Amino acid sequence: MSEWTFLTNHALVLSVIANNPRSTAFDISQRVGITERSTRKIIADLDEDGYIDKKKQGRRVRYRINSDLSLRSDTHRGIVIGDFLESLGWNERKRSISKDRAQSEIK
């Protein structure tokens, strides 16, 4: 009997990127348990559809999550990626909001 999971490889890769924005494709593939080639294809899908932005930093890439985009499923279009990732333990949105508030209070 094969094992199954609740999350797709796309969701798992996105979750790893959210929690480790400077991860390499190799690191991500090891954490998710898929090939590096599959990981690179998923990263390309996420980038093409706007779920992530990539910024070159030296020899590495730093990823940023576009947390306001909705899930792709017709049954879950009302859920944004940030809320989905927060349910998996991601807290970047809260830190970003806190930083924005702190910067606006300084001004």
URTACOR-V712043 format. One record per residue. N is the residue number from 1. RES is the residue in one small letter. SS is DSSP state (H for helix, E for strand, C for the rest). NEAR is the number of other ideal C-beta (glycine too) atoms within 10 Angstrom. Layout:
n	res	ss	near
N	RES	SS	NEAR
N	RES	SS	NEAR
This chain:
n	res	ss	near
1	m	C	3
2	s	C	3
3	e	C	4
4	w	C	5
5	t	C	9
6	f	C	5
7	l	C	13
8	t	C	10
9	n	H	16
10	h	H	17
11	a	H	18
12	l	H	19
13	v	H	27
14	l	H	26
15	s	H	20
16	v	H	19
17	i	H	26
18	a	H	24
19	n	H	16
20	n	C	13
21	p	C	16
22	r	C	11
23	s	C	20
24	t	C	14
25	a	H	18
26	f	H	11
27	d	H	14
28	i	H	24
29	s	H	21
30	q	H	14
31	r	H	16
32	v	H	19
33	g	C	9
34	i	C	16
35	t	C	11
36	e	H	14
37	r	H	10
38	s	H	15
39	t	H	25
40	r	H	15
41	k	H	16
42	i	H	23
43	i	H	21
44	a	H	11
45	d	H	14
46	l	H	21
47	d	H	13
48	e	H	9
49	d	C	12
50	g	C	10
51	y	C	20
52	i	E	22
53	d	E	12
54	k	E	15
55	k	E	10
56	k	E	8
57	q	E	9
58	g	C	6
59	r	C	6
60	r	E	10
61	v	E	17
62	r	E	14
63	y	E	21
64	r	E	14
65	i	E	23
66	n	C	14
67	s	C	18
68	d	C	10
69	l	C	14
70	s	E	13
71	l	C	16
72	r	C	11
73	s	C	8
74	d	H	6
75	t	H	7
76	h	H	11
77	r	C	10
78	g	C	8
79	i	C	13
80	v	E	17
81	i	H	24
82	g	H	19
83	d	H	15
84	f	H	19
85	l	H	21
86	e	H	16
87	s	H	9
88	l	C	13
89	g	C	9
90	w	C	21
91	n	C	11
92	e	H	16
93	r	H	18
94	k	H	11
95	r	H	10
96	s	H	14
97	i	H	10
98	s	H	10
99	k	H	10
100	d	H	10
101	r	H	10
102	a	H	9
103	q	H	9
104	s	H	8
105	e	H	7
106	i	H	6
107	k	C	4
